[in-house]
Amino acid sequence: MKEKYYFDVFPELTSERLLLKEIRLSEANQMIEITVYDGQQAKNSLDVVNILSQIARDYFNGDGITWGLYLKSTGEFIGNCCFCRGYKNNIAEIGYVLKPDFRGHSYMTEAVKTVTEFGLREMKVLQVCAYTEHDNRASQSVLVKAGFLRSADDGASYKYLSN
């Protein structure tokens, strides 16, 4: 069973309104408010650069991949979507975050669908899962609109699985 994924060329994806591609360090100042890694929130652009370095290590180790989300119309960075925490049992865990000004416009649903389809079709993962906090209704709505089904409640979070 495959539990590591690495691509010689970073896979760029597109959807109707988004380009999903590798995040550039030059965008660190635009990412402070939404950059978190292992529960640690970035406080400045140096923190973002350090987190992006860890994300790059995860990618090169085959343990995750993070796409920056860019509007096709302007090229503006608006968030990210990733497979994180390895691929135990050939299952990909999806995570995502969107800048507040871009929430409520279905950008994240579009990104989650695109990344999930890539994982299932191109990476041949068996399933994509996601976890949300009980009170994160917006994230739960994204997952349901993207075709995920709620499968479990472990007390701290909900688990969703791709169909």
C-alpha positions, 0 to 999 in steps of 0.5 A, spaced: 500 500 500 502 506 497 503 511 503 508 516 500 507 521 494 512 525 491 512 528 484 518 530 480 514 536 477 509 540 482 502 538 480 498 544 478 491 544 478 485 548 475 478 549 476 473 554 473 475 560 477 482 557 481 489 556 479 492 551 484 499 551 484 506 551 489 506 557 494 511 562 493 515 564 498 514 571 496 507 571 498 509 570 505 506 577 507 500 575 504 499 569 508 500 571 515 493 571 517 491 564 515 498 560 516 498 554 521 502 548 522 501 543 527 497 548 531 502 553 531 499 560 528 504 564 524 505 571 527 509 574 522 512 573 515 518 569 518 514 564 521 510 563 514 517 562 511 519 557 516 512 554 516 513 553 508 519 550 509 516 545 513 511 544 508 516 543 503 520 538 507 513 534 507 512 534 500 519 532 498 518 526 504 512 524 500 508 526 506 503 531 504 502 536 498 500 543 499 497 547 493 496 555 494 489 557 491 490 563 486 484 567 482 484 566 475 482 572 474 487 576 478 492 571 480 491 573 487 493 568 493 487 567 497 488 560 501 491 553 500 488 546 500 493 540 502 493 533 503 497 532 510 499 527 515 501 522 510 497 517 507 496 511 512 492 506 509 493 510 502 488 515 505 489 522 504 487 527 509 485 534 506 485 540 509 484 547 507 484 555 509 481 561 506 482 568 507 476 571 510 475 576 504 474 570 500 469 566 504 462 565 502 463 565 495 464 557 494 472 558 492 473 552 497 468 547 495 471 548 488 478 547 491 476 541 495 473 538 489 479 539 485 484 536 490 480 530 492 479 528 484 486 529 483 488 524 489 483 519 487 484 519 480 492 521 479 495 519 486 490 513 486 489 514 494 483 509 496 479 515 499 480 522 502 478 524 509 477 530 513 476 532 520 472 538 522 471 541 529 463 540 532 462 548 531 465 549 524 459 549 520 462 553 514 467 547 513 462 542 514 458 545 509 464 545 504 465 538 505 458 536 504 457 541 498 464 537 495 461 530 496 463 528 502 459 524 507 459 525 515 462 518 518 463 519 525 464 523 531 470 522 535 468 527 541 472 532 539 471 532 531 467 530 525 470 525 520 468 526 513 469 521 507 469 522 500 464 518 496 
